[in-house]
């Protein structure tokens, strides 16, 4: 009895290759998104924050949150979000206040300056959505299909983390 996995059938190898292509594409798209955001902020002359920080402000939006809540939502890893939140507070993009119940926890929300960054990212995304649809790059059905597929992969990966370990 062999301890190795069976040799994949041609169909399995094809699926595996497509899966690896999809993983690579998701990774490249995320890096490209950060480059697009960086370019937008260079264009409007906001150079003191980076694309990750701008996206963080966009994702927080109108909410008042803790670093733990952002991590739980799946947006960021703990040390990364804590570092960026501290930088954003220091630069005046966010207010912070200790929680009344748990004094170890700090709640943050956007300042007017942070809201301006959030709005800049929102405007950029709105222009992109209009361009993608208007130029026929993606239809409503196409974007629905992409989102459905990506949510299924997200659920599968989440289940792998929760139930395998």
C-alpha positions, 0 to 999 in steps of 0.5 A: 500500500503506497502512502503517496496520493494517486497520480491525478487523472488528466481532468484533475490535473487540468482543474489543478492548473486552473485553480493555481491560475486563479490563485495567482490571478487573485494575488496579482489583482490585489497587488494591482488594486493597491497600485491603482489606489497608489496612483490615484493618491499620487494624482490628487497629491496625497502622498503621506498615506499608502494604498493599504492605509487608504483601503483600510479607511475605505473599509472602515467607512462610517463605522467605529471599530476596533482592530480586532473587529477588522481582523475578525471581518477578514480584512487584515492581519492583527499586527498589520492592522494595529500598525496602520491604525496607529499611523493613521491616528498619528497622521490625523486620519482617525480618532481613537478612544479607549472602550469604556467596558474593556480599557485594553481595547481602542475604538477608532473612527475616521476624522474629516481628513480620513473621510476625504480619503475614504471618499476619494477611494469610493469615487475611484471605485465608482469610476471603475465600476462605470468603466467596467460596465460601460465598456462591456468588460463585465456585465451584471451577470458576470460580476454576480458570477465572479462574486458567487464563485469567490464567496464559495472559495472563501467559505471553503477556505474558512471551513478548512481553517475551522475544521481541519486544525 
